[in-house]
Amino acid sequence: MDFLETLFWDLREKRLPLTQELVENERVTSSLMEQVKETMGVAMADKVDGIYGEHEDIACDYFFRYGVQLGLELLGLLV
């Protein structure tokens, strides 16, 4: 595991600050997942939850690395 990957996962494990927007988003997400469970069953809900989790990890990793690269370029440390 390289340095950026270690840093990414350390930061990823930090809890987001509980803003009103985050609390509302979690409430809506939970409600929708309950509807998926009721409509399609627990197995499908687990699959949906898993694939969205993987997508979030991939997107966060991409934007994290892009942000580090941009920051280094702005500091003039990366050509």
C-alpha positions as CSV (number, residue, x, y, z in Angstrom):
1,M,0.0,0.0,0.0
2,D,1.5,3.3,-1.0
3,F,1.5,6.5,1.2
4,L,-1.5,8.1,-0.6
5,E,-3.6,5.0,-0.2
6,T,-2.8,4.8,3.5
7,L,-3.6,8.5,4.0
8,F,-6.8,8.1,2.0
9,W,-8.1,5.2,4.1
10,D,-7.1,6.9,7.3
11,L,-9.1,10.0,6.3
12,R,-12.0,7.8,5.0
13,E,-12.4,6.3,8.5
14,K,-12.9,9.7,10.1
15,R,-16.5,10.4,10.9
16,L,-18.1,13.3,9.0
17,P,-19.3,16.2,11.1
18,L,-23.0,15.8,11.8
19,T,-24.5,18.6,9.8
20,Q,-28.2,19.0,9.2
21,E,-27.7,18.1,5.5
22,L,-25.8,14.9,6.4
23,V,-28.4,13.8,9.0
24,E,-31.2,14.4,6.4
25,N,-29.3,12.5,3.7
26,E,-28.7,9.5,6.1
27,R,-32.4,9.5,7.0
28,V,-33.5,9.5,3.3
29,T,-30.9,6.8,2.5
30,S,-32.1,4.6,5.3
31,S,-35.7,5.0,4.3
32,L,-35.0,4.2,0.7
33,M,-33.0,1.1,1.7
34,E,-35.9,-0.1,3.8
35,Q,-38.1,0.3,0.8
36,V,-35.7,-1.8,-1.3
37,K,-35.6,-4.5,1.4
38,E,-39.4,-4.6,1.5
39,T,-39.8,-4.6,-2.3
40,M,-36.9,-6.7,-3.4
41,G,-35.7,-8.5,-0.3
42,V,-32.7,-8.4,1.9
43,A,-30.3,-10.0,-0.6
44,M,-31.0,-7.4,-3.2
45,A,-30.8,-4.5,-0.7
46,D,-27.4,-5.9,0.4
47,K,-26.2,-6.0,-3.3
48,V,-27.4,-2.4,-3.9
49,D,-25.8,-1.2,-0.7
50,G,-22.5,-3.0,-1.6
51,I,-22.3,-1.6,-5.1
52,Y,-23.0,2.0,-4.0
53,G,-20.4,1.6,-1.3
54,E,-17.8,0.4,-3.8
55,H,-18.8,3.3,-6.2
56,E,-18.3,5.8,-3.3
57,D,-14.9,4.3,-2.5
58,I,-13.7,4.6,-6.1
59,A,-15.1,8.1,-6.5
60,C,-13.6,9.3,-3.2
61,D,-10.2,7.8,-4.1
62,Y,-10.2,9.5,-7.5
63,F,-11.1,12.9,-6.1
64,F,-8.7,12.5,-3.2
65,R,-5.8,11.8,-5.5
66,Y,-6.8,14.6,-7.8
67,G,-7.0,17.0,-4.9
68,V,-3.5,16.0,-3.7
69,Q,-2.1,16.3,-7.2
70,L,-3.8,19.8,-7.7
71,G,-2.4,20.9,-4.3
72,L,1.1,19.8,-5.2
73,E,0.8,21.6,-8.5
74,L,-0.4,24.8,-6.8
75,L,2.6,24.6,-4.5
76,G,4.9,24.2,-7.4
77,L,6.1,20.8,-6.1
78,L,4.8,18.8,-9.1
79,V,5.6,19.5,-12.7
